[in-house]
Structure formats: C-alpha cells, structure tokens
Amino acid sequence: MSRSKGGTIPTIVMGTFDPETRWRDPQLAKLPAMPDRERESIVLCMDELLFPFCGPEDILYSRCRIDPALLEYLNALDFTFQNRYHFDLTNGTEPLPEPEIFKQCMFGLALNQDASQLKESRLSPYAITADTGAYLEANPSLVHPLPGLETVVRVNSKIYSNQLLNRIGEKCYGTEVNSAAEMVSAGNQLLKQRAYLLKDPFGVSGKGNLLIDSETMQNRIAEHLSKQERSGLRCHFLLEPLLRKEIDFSSHWYIDMNGEKKFISVQQMINHQQNYSGSITADDVFIRLLETAGYFRVMDEALRVLTEDGYYGFVCFDSMILEDGNIVPIVEINARKSMGLINAYLDRRWAAHGHTGWLTFLSLGLPLDFTFERLLDALHASGILLTTEEGYGIVPLSSNTVIVNEVVAARRIAEGRQDRRGIAKGRLYASIVGRNEGHRSVLIGSLRQTLTDLSIKVYN
C-alpha cells in the first residue's frame, strides 16, 4: 500500500472503476436507467486516477495511453511511475477497439501482456473481481495477498452493510425486500412519513439508486420490476428513508492479512442529488467531533466484523451527519480503493507543504478536434496551473476522461463509420490546491472561466 522505494518489490496498480457491475448477480432484476455510452467510456478511463498509489518503480497499467503532456507534467511534480496501457486511441495506425472489447475489465485486457516483465511484482488492484483471479492464475509469479472473491462481493453489498449495523448493535435504517410486492408494502409504510431511497445492492453514485417520493412513482417502478420477475429474474433491494443529512463524509482504513487495522483518513464529501462531486480531507475540528460522538468506536467494531468475515485490504465507510446532529456511521461499505482514498494519497504530497487539495470534477462538452495538451497549455497561460509542489493551483489528474469521446468520434467520422456528431462529453478530474476554502473557490472559478474561453461547456 506504500510507494515503492529502492530494494522493495515494485507494484502493479490497475483496475476498472465499475466493479459493482461485475459483482452483481445477473439473475437479479434491475432498476430503470438511461443507457449512456459516453459516460461509460469516461468511467472506463478513470483508471488513470490511480497514479498517486505508484512510486518511481511501480507500473500503472491503464486502459488507454496517458497523454504524454500530462505524464510530463505529473513527472515535474515528482509523481513518477511507469505507464503501460492497452489502447492508444490517438494512434491512427491502430484500429479503434470495438465497444465490447474496449469495456472489458482491465485484468482481462492485461492477460496477453508479456508475463516476464511482471516477475517479483506485487499486484494492487482498484477492486477485486473474477477477472483479477484469472489474471493472477496466468501470472503466478505475482505477489498477491488478496482476499477471496466471494468475501469481497459479500462485504461490498449494501445488504451486508445494513446487516452489519444490526450485528454491532447500531441503528439500522434499511429494509430488505425480495419481491416487487414486498417493495410496495414496505414502501407504503415509509411514504407515510417521507420519501425513500430504493437501492440496488450494488448500485453506485448516480446509478442503481432511485428516490421514491410518491405512490404513483412507486407503482410504476413496481410494475417495471414485476415484468422482470415474470421473466424469471429475482428482486433484492434495500429501502431506506430519505434522511435529512447535513454532511456526507467517509473514513478510510487498511486491514492487513493479520487483521491489524490502520487508519488512513476522514474525507468530507461533496454530493449533489445522491451523486459524488468531490472529496476534501477533514480538519482536526471535524475529527474531534467524530471522536466525541463515538464514531471511531463504531468503526472499530465494524472493522472487527469485516476481519472476522475474511476481508482484508482497503475499506471505505460512507457516513453522514444528520441535521439534528446524529451520526449515521455506516451508509455503505466500499471494500476497495475509492475517490476519497485517492484524495488522501494526493494530500500526502500537498501536506508536506502545509496544503490541502480538493478532489473534484467538471462535466464538459468539448468543441471539435479538442486536445488535452491544449487544455494544459491554457491552464498554464492563465496562471492557475500548479507548477511546483509548494505552490497553489489546479492539478489535472487524468487525460482520457476528458478526450476519449471526442477522439473516438473524430476517428469514426474519418473512417466513414459515423456521419455526424454532437458535442462530445468529457470529464476533467482535478485537485484544487489552495490556501483555504475561499482560495479554492477562487481557483475553481478561474478554471471555469478558462474552460469557457476554450469554448468548452461546463455542465455542473
């Protein structure tokens, strides 16, 4: 879990940022959702964000080639690592991968690499999936102290986190249902008080959770689920009352193979309508508030149960403080790496200079033929690009999340496989390193203006 240094075993860092879709039982009914291929492509390119877990001798194996301009920039900030990749979308001499190939799990894509280059290396996945096991079987020389897949799938389910609260004697808000009829029955009781959230066991931010605020909507969803039941699928969902929350936060831990627990960080989260929007490391005042409220005592109990159930590795507990001051210690469990953990590792770099970063993203609409290097140049010209470790500014964290859809559309048009395109969607992930909250707000405002000057639409 630490960066490699001279004499240590190099680490291979990789993974796919949608493990929940790979953990989910295909025999379970699904909530309605609008397909969004461009969003899917962006998520598949988020593996670039894993570079803070790498040291100079470590390998970040990404789906797509990181833009050389971004690599050069990160290296100048002393984020040095080896980048291996499977696709170079900007290389016109290589055919574009078909969508079904492009969205394969990274471990599946990496199976055909030269195994001789992996000897005496340690694997550090974003999350453990079935493809992780296949990859390790094909590369037996890799050091891999990882828990079993069955355990990983179990502890990542929202059903498990709900049951864990009950096991440790804490208030449990969720109601499990196993049919559309049970959903309506339990939902009717909740709607007498307030709206509720209908959660898929493996739903993620912006996908797999529905806010139910009326019987009309509830009945429409129930009919959608009933149709799937009639086709042979099973229902398994969690219903939770919509709590009046004041603050979203998460705590991050590491459990080693021997069951020893290490506290890493508390991250305050910025969420918008159930969707993740950013993370910032909590200050000492917030930590003391949690200590006084007994939050860490609950975490000790939860970590003990996780260990007893066979899990070890990184784990994140999503939590919240309600408007009345009460703490909900476990909203869900992410037994994997996470966005908050990435921010915690970034802050280790900024903390050496007394600084704190805000990890966030902006959803973009790009003009035709836009390149990532053009964005980097504009940030530098505007004076808001962080250029020294001890400075302040914007730190772009990934290139392909910005340009993947623009590059693919341009190439498909050039190859005659697509005759027109709209505005390509992109997502800019960045660390906003400022003196304080006010300064970070000024920097994000300047970033928005720079994007506008580049004829880029900002949607959030």
N, C-alpha and C positions, 0 to 999 in steps of 0.2 A: 504493500500500500504506500510505500515511500518511493521517492525518486531514486533511480539507480546512481551509484557512485562507483569510483574505481574499485575493482575487486568484487563487486556484487553481481548477482545474476541479472542480466537485462530482462526487462519486462515487455511483453507484447500486450498492448492495450487496444481493444476493439469491441465492437458490439453494435446492435441495432436498437434504435430508440423507440421501437414499438413492441417490446417483448410481450405485453399483455395480449396482443392479438395471437401470439404464438403459444401462450399458456392456456388460452380459452378453450374449453371443450366445444368442439364443432357441433355437438348434439344439443347445445343449449340455444333457446330462442334468443333473438336479438331485438334490441330497441330500434325504432326507426332512426335512420341517419341519412343525411345527404352525402353521396359519394363526392369526393374532392381529390382528383388525381394530382393536382398541383400541390395541395397540402401534403399529400402522401410523399411526393418526391422530396419536398423540403425536409420532412421528418427523417427520411432515409439518409439525408446528407448531414444530419445533426451529429454524426459520429466525430466530425472534426472538433467538436467542443470538448473532446476527451483529452486534448493535449496537456492540460495542467497536471494530469496524473503521470506524465512522462518526464524522464531525465534525459541527458545527452546520449546515453547508450540505449535508450528504450525505443521501441518501434510503435508508432501509431499507425495501425492498419485501417485506412479509411476506405469507404466505398468509392469515392472519387478523388482524383488528384487535387490536393490543396493548391490554390492559386500560388504560383511562385512569389508573387509580390507580397502576399500575406505571410508566407513562410519566412521570407527575408525580413519582414517587419517584426515578426514574433522572435526570430533569432536575435535581432538587435536588442530586444527587451530581455534577452537571456532565457527565453523559452526555447531551448534547443532539444530536438528529438529527430528520429529518423521517420520519414513518412513513406510508407508503402501504400499502394492503392490498387484497386481492381479496374476502375474505369477512368479514362481520360476523355471526358466529353468534348473538350476543346480540340482534340486531335482529329482533324478531318480525314486522316488516312485510315482511321479505325471506324468500323460501322457502329452506329448507335445501338446499344443493347435494347432488346425488346422489353416492354414493361414487366412481363412476368419474370424475366431474368434479372432486371435491374432491382426489383424489390425482394429478391431472395435475401435471407439472413446472411450477415457478413461471414459467419462461420462456414456456411455452405459455399459462399463465393471463394473463401480462402483455402478450401480443401485442396485445390490444384496447385498451390504455390510450392516452391522448392523447399521441402522439409529440411534439407541440410542446413539452411540458414537459421533454423529455429532451435538448434541444439543448445542445451543449457540455458533455456529461456523460461521465464515464468509467465503464465497467462493471467491477465487481469481483465475480465470481461465487464462490459457495462451491466449486463444481466445474463443469467444462465438460462439457456433454452435447450431444447432437444438437439439443435444443431451444434451447440457447444460440446456436448458429449461425443458426437460424431467427429468433430474436429480433433478432439483430444485423442480419440482412438486412432485417428490417422497420423497423429504426431505424438507417439508415446514418449519421446524424449523431453517433452514439455513438463515443467514442474507445475502442478495444478492442485493445490489444496482447496478444493471447491466442494460445497455440499451437494447432495443428490438432487436431481431434477424434481422428483416427487415432492420433496420437502420445500424446495423453492416455490413451486407452483402453489402449494398449500398455503404457505405463510404470506404470499402476495395477494391472496383473495380477500376482498372486502368482507366476506363471510367470516374468515378467520379473525380479522382484526376486531370485528363485532363480538365474536365469541370470546376472544382473549380478554376483553374488558370484563366480561362476566366471570371469567376464570380467576381474575385477580381482584374481584370484589369491587370494581368500579362501575359507575352508572353506565348502562348500555342503552343507547338511543335507537338502535336499529331493530327492524322486524323482518325476519326471513320469510319469504313466500316461495312456494314451489308450483304455483299454477296461476293462470290469469284470474281465476275466480278468487283465489286467496289474496291476490293483489288488490282486487276491487274491495273485498271485505275489510282488509286491513287499512286500505287507503281511505275508505269511507269514514273510519274512526278518526284517522289523522286529519282529514279535511274538516271535521267538526271544529278543530282548533286552529289549523293553519295549513298552508301549502306544505308539500313534502317533496323530497328528492327520491326518485326511483333510480336505483343504482345497479348497474351490471357488476357482477363480482370482479370483472377485470376491465371495468371502464377506466378511461384516463381523462385528463383535462380536456374539456370541450367535446368529449366523445364517450358515450356509454352512460351518461347521467342525464336524467330528464327532470325538470321542475314541473310537478303536477299541482296546479292551482285551482282546478275545478273538476266537478264530476263529469262534465262534458269531455274534457280532455282525457280524464282517466278512462272513461268508457271507450274512447277512440283508441287509446293505447292498448286497452284490454282486448279489443277486437283484433288488433294487429297481432298480439301475442297468441290469441286463441287460434287464429289461422295457422300459425306455426305449430301449435300443439296438435292440430288436426292433421298436419303433415308428418307428425312423428317426433317433433322436437320437444324438449323439456324446458320448463321455466324454472329459473332460480335467480331471484333478485333480492335486494335489500331495500327496505323503505325506511327513510329517516325524516323526521320532522325538520322543516327548514328553520334552523336555529338563527337567532338574531346575534350574529357574530360582530365583534369589534375588530379583532386582529387574527390573521392567519399566521401561523409560524410552524417551523419544523425543527426537530432535533436530529442530529446525525451522529452515528456511532459506528464502531467497528468491533465485531466479536471474532476473536481468533479461534483456531481449531480446538484449543484447550478450554474454551469458554470464558477467557478473560475479555472484559469489556473496556473499550477505550472511548471516551467522549471526544467528539471532534468539534462540534459547533452547534449553535442555535441560529437559525436563519428566519428572519421575518419575511413573509411572502406578500407580494402584491398580486392579488387576484381580482379578476373582473368577470362577474357573472359566471362563477364556477370555473373560469379559465385562468391558468397560470400566466402571470405577466412579469414576474421578476422576483429576485431574492436579494436581501441585504443582511449582512451579519449583525445579529442583535448586540446591543451595547450592554455594559455592566449593569445598568439600572434595570433593564428588562430581565437579565439573568437572575438578579437578586429577587425580583418579583416572583419568578418561577420557583426559586428555591423556597421562599417564604410560603408559597401556596402548596408546597409538597409535590410539585411536578416531577422532580427528579427521583423521588421515592417511587412514584408510579412507574417511571421509566426503568428503574432497577428491577421491579417485579416483571415488567413486560419483557425485558431482555433475558431475565432468568427463564421465563416460559419459552421464549424463542430458542434459547440454548437447549433446554430440555427436549424440545421438539426436533432437534437435529440441525438447526440452522446456524451457520457462521458466515461472516463476511460483513460487507457494508449494509447498514439498515437506516432508513429514514422514517421517523414517525411524524406524520402530518397532524397538527394540533390546532386548537383555536381558543381564543378568549372571547367569551360572550359579552354582550352589552351590560349584563348585570354583574360582570366581574368573575363569574365562574369559568373554570378552565375545562375544556373537553380535551383530555390528554392524548387520546388516540382517535383521529378521524379515519385514518387508514395507514397501512404499513407498506412501505416500498423497500423490499429486501433486495436492493440493487444499488448501483450508483444513481445519482439524481442531480437535478439542476442546482439545488441548494448546496450539495456537496461540491460541485464544480466551482461555485462561488466561494465556498470556504477555502478551497485549494488556491484559487486566484488570490484571495485575500492574504494568504500566507506570504505571497510575493509583495503585495502592497503594504502589509503590516510592518515589514522591515523598515519602512519609511514613515510609519505612523498614519498610513492612509487606509481608507476603506472604499471598496468598489460596490456598485450596484449592478448586478447582472440583470439585463433586461433584453427585450427585442422589439423591433418595429416591423410590422407587416407592410410590405411595399408593393407598389405597382410600377414596373420598370418601363422606361422608354425603349424603343427598338435599338438593338445592337449594343446594349449597355454591357460594360465590362467591370469586373471587380476592381481592377487596377485604377480605373477612372474614379471610382468611389474613394479609394485610398488616397489618391492624389488630391482630390477635392477636400478631404478632411485635413490633410497636411497643409494645403494652401489656406484654409480658413483658420488655421492655428488651434484647432481643437483636438487634433490627433495627439495622444500621449506618445512622446518620443523618447523619454528617459524614465527609468524605473522610479526615480524620486519625484517625477513630475505629476501633473494632473492632466486629465483629458479623456478622450474616447479611445477605447481599445477594441477594435473589431475582432471577433473571435472565430468567425467561420466565413468561408468564401462561397461554397457551393449552395448553402441555404439561400444566398442572395440570388445567384445567377442560374441555378440548374434549369428552371423552367424556360428562361429566356434563351439559353444555349440550345436546349433540346428543340424548342420551337423553330429557331433560326435554321438549325441543321435540317430539320424535317422539311421545311419550306424549300431549302436549297436542293434537297434530294428529290423534290417533287412528291413527297408523301403527305404534304399538308398544303392547302392552297391559301390559307389566311390565318391570322392570329389576332387575339385581343391583347390586352395588357397582361404581360406575364407577371405572375405573383412571385414574390421573394420574401425572405425574412432575414433581417440583419440582427444578429446577436452581438451584444457589446457589453463590455464592462465600463461603467461610467465612474471614473475615479476622481473624486472631488474632496474639497476640504470639509464639507458638511452637506447636509441635505439641501440647503439653499443653493450652494455652488453646483451640486449635481443637477439640480433643476435648471440652472442657467445653461449648463453644458448640454443637457438633453434638448433644450430649446434651440441652442445653436446647431445641434445635429439636425433637428427637424428643418431648420432654415436651409442648411447646406443641401439636404436631400431635395427640398423644394426647388432650389436653384439648379439642381441637376435634372429637373423635370420628372422627379420621382414622386409618385403619390404615396402618402403615408396614411394607412387605414386605421391605426389605433393610437 
